[in-house]
């Protein structure tokens, strides 16, 4: 059996899968912020108990975590030093000299992770071709080591000019520092981000060093907890790119885990869509703290190679730290079940981005929270049942939710129901608007998409978001509230490597290119082997970033790895110009083309996985277990709706709205004008008909 565990801002989810059958068991508990591993242990114990199994049966544990992104946001990483080429110590402060908001007179810029006093310079230098200008001598190395020792740091980042072309100086410094300070966590830019763009490379390497001690300790402690449960299986960690790697590789380059949890949610959505026969997917994941959306066409998500972390203004592009990692291209929206409703300076109702999290949580949790949240509104509107939350393991307090909403209503002159409906309307529109822009920026039409909703709050709000976007249909997989765990189980092993060396297309040294890619592949295969991947099942591809000589931005083309041996200059030129024409409407005749960066990706083929309930699924005729009043936003009134146990509905069941489908991890609310069908894989399909 395999176990997947995902730690979210509010809940820690777990799913156990029986090998060979796809049968799953689901566990869930409140996240334990002070010690996240405690929640992991609790969920694993739940799963083993449900299966009546011991830990020896577990072959593998796959884990998704928000530890890295939270560490950067909260600035609680290790004291970190930085070694740079002489004359570049202020690069992190200078950054790109771009104002992300032209009209904000009190513009707040992201503070560098490494303060100025923790930076050391070295006089050795390479030029842009990798040729040595000033050698690295022993005196320079000793001076740097002395400076690092005086700083008293736990981690150090080494980022020298043009190390992406020639790493010799960085490797020598890293070796010397490791010999003198055996416990020091050392990050070399030539290993973490072997790419052009000095500021971004330095920012990425600094971030990796900053989180590395914490992540190493966390993964070691997690391994001990898993071992303490009698599990001898391997620990696998989800990457931001949508694949997984070994715990050892994750500890070496933890910055690759930045979007670990959200990436798993996207993989889950893709798996559900492909299993149902759809490959144009809008993945929508709404948890307790945030909502995320991602588009995928052709059965695969777009991968971005630059990510912004720890934004000063959460949803302002340019206000964060640039990180050079492969990451599924998704957007984050400050809307979750725990998002807090407030009244702004203009006296208007506002929802998010602040969240109540798991402590104290929404007012309805009865854990000390007093501010009204989305969950409180959902409870009052009848979308949630006070006695069925988490399968009845956790009761919600309707009186506390009404009191919190009433306090807002008193200030706004609105009833409790009107405030609750307003909160739901605002949060639904915020999510739909953000998703609409994300889709439009890619030149796509939302009416061509099938939305897949996951996360504890996803199915509750998905129908309204989908209607506003006018998508064709909505799918909710089994265990949608623990959807990220389904993604962890469906994710393939993956590895990415990059190498920058700007060269004119016609001047490429193909012997050097072939040798470079072969070296990257050998290194990548070593990492895949540590993750117990079947190398024979790995598909290799090469993404090449190109531009017209003199331009600042690049365009990417992709070639199969095996085509590189044929020196495909003509194919590269043709692909680049076709992509350029698609973006800008024309090309630049007779202009020279420059190859900037080569990216190698190895990943096993992604096949859809069919999961099935192992607990509590019945058959026969669909019979409601109860009826309750539910608020219909389009009609602005309450209506009686039948409530069905999602676990008991057999494939082929069709139900007309309004209807509520309850499961332990989430609730699907279907309005008056829609109908639902249970698919063969037990996913729920809400069909809206042909969009206008």
Protein Blocks (a to p, Z undefined) as FASTA:
>chain_A
ZZdddddfkbccdddddehklpacdddddddfklmmlmmmmmmmmmmmmnopafklpmbd
cdddfklmmmmmnopaccddddddehilmmmmnmnopafblklmkbccdddfbdfklccc
dfbdcdfkopafbdcdfklmmmmmmmmmmnopabdcdddehklmmmklmmmmmmmmmmmm
mmbccddfklmmgcehjklmmmmmmmmmmmmmmmmmmmmmmmmmmmmnopabdcddddfk
opacdfklmmmmmmlmmmmmmmmmmmmmmmmmmmnopabdcdddddfkbccddddehhia
cddfbdcehifblmlghiaccddddddddddddddfklccdddfkopacedjbdekjbnb
jfklonopabdcfklmmmmnopacfklgghhpaccdfklmmmmmmmmmmmnopafklmmm
mmmmmmmmmmmmmmmmmmmmnopafklpccddedjklmmmmmmmmmmnopabdcddehkl
mmmmmmmmmpccdddddddddddfklpcfklmmmmmmmmmmmmmmmmmmnopafklpccd
dddddddehiabdcdddddfklmmnopmklmmmmmmmmmmmmnopacehiacddfbdcdd
ddddddddddddfehpaedjdddfbdcddddfklopacddddddfklpcghiacdddddd
ddfkbccdddfkbccdddfkopacddebjaZZ
